[in-house]
């Protein structure tokens, strides 16, 4: 837990970081006063911005007589901090936080008139009591509730210290290093939290094995898909916030490293100059002693002055050397933080690269399955009549969706699924790279009040049109 990350959690922003937050649009600064934290004894209070989370951790360990296992190590190798984000679906979390109040959106939105509702406080207190009971209240160093972002949530920062008073991350969270231990642990943790969350109409999400095995009607599937998309948006929003924190932290860390490096170079130069001055004075003292005139009053006076100057320079060298040693240690620590930060960023990027494609692929597969079933249902009657038609009559079907599906049905289904999900650019790109002629019409989109079956049929028809190689009468 760096000072910069702590500042982000506690909203202790610099002018530059506040400007960046406004520019990015990740936060609504007019709702920041609604944020709060829960302290010892499950007491709701304003966020303490004066004491950073690293400072709180050090004070906590000192008061309990526990030593930080990373203390004194050139590079920290023990996991001493666990950060958890607690939340739920956006709609319900906003209902808990703001009730039926209207929340304005946009970079310049002013929500300063919005008030915090008791439901979000009660939910946060229940979450705190759960965490305190499970991991020990003395191990919770920060429990901050953010209501100024897209989705209200909690940042719980705790130290993995077991009942013996020792840091034991693997023993508590990872099944002592067993394969899949952490995944299994968090799966069970979600089950435990769901019991409390039911009180606030926050239901446990379904396991993929279960959701993959269930058959749903189109309407049921669309509702399920909306939930999945919302969860994906929440996950991506969380990852984006973490990446934003990383970028801000990296900028601040780079500046600290630059200043520390400049300080090391400056002190090194100062010490070099003082050493030269010292050498010059020592040479003068030696020359006076070799002259054999040490007994004269004038020579003694010169020696005294030179020795005083020498002592002053030596004191300065000692002082600068101490400062140089401290600056070198600080520079090394900053370098270690920078490397750790880079590792965290790589991990975040891996998460983003995994989450988005997998979620999109699941959504595509599900929608394609539903559209396929719909096509089968809607064309049964048409196919039953084809056997009664002669070859000349079959020419009537040339250019229809039925014939298009017979010729390149899979491609049409892929484009239709993308349109159904709202991925217009993805649908256009697929059509153009698979023999089609372009994108949907300029006013394309689901109409107000349009039911899902009608919307799906329009997606199929538009997908068939987009997959035709002839680009005439096609608008972008």
Secondary structure by P-SEA (a helix, b strand, c coil): ccaaaaaaaaccccaaaaaaaaaaccccccccccccccccccccccccccccaaaaaaaaaaaaccccccccccccccccbbbbbbcccaaaaaaaccccbbbbbccccccccccccaaaaaaaaaaaaaaaaacccccccbbbbbccccbbbbbbbbbbcccccccccccccccccccaaaaaaaaaaaaaaaaaaccccbbbbbcaaaaaaccccaaaaaaaaaaaaaaaaaaaaaaaaaaaaaaaaaaaaaaaaaaaaaaaaaaaaaaaaaaaaaaaaaaaaaaaaaccccccaaaaaaaaaaaaaaaaaaaaaaaaaaaaaaaaaaaaaaaaaaaaaaaaaaaaaaaaaccaaaaaaaaaaaaaaaaaaaaaaaaaaaaaacccccccccccccccaaaaaaccaaaaaaaaaaaaacaaaaaaaaaaaccccccccccccccccccaaaaaaaaaaaaaaaaccccccccc
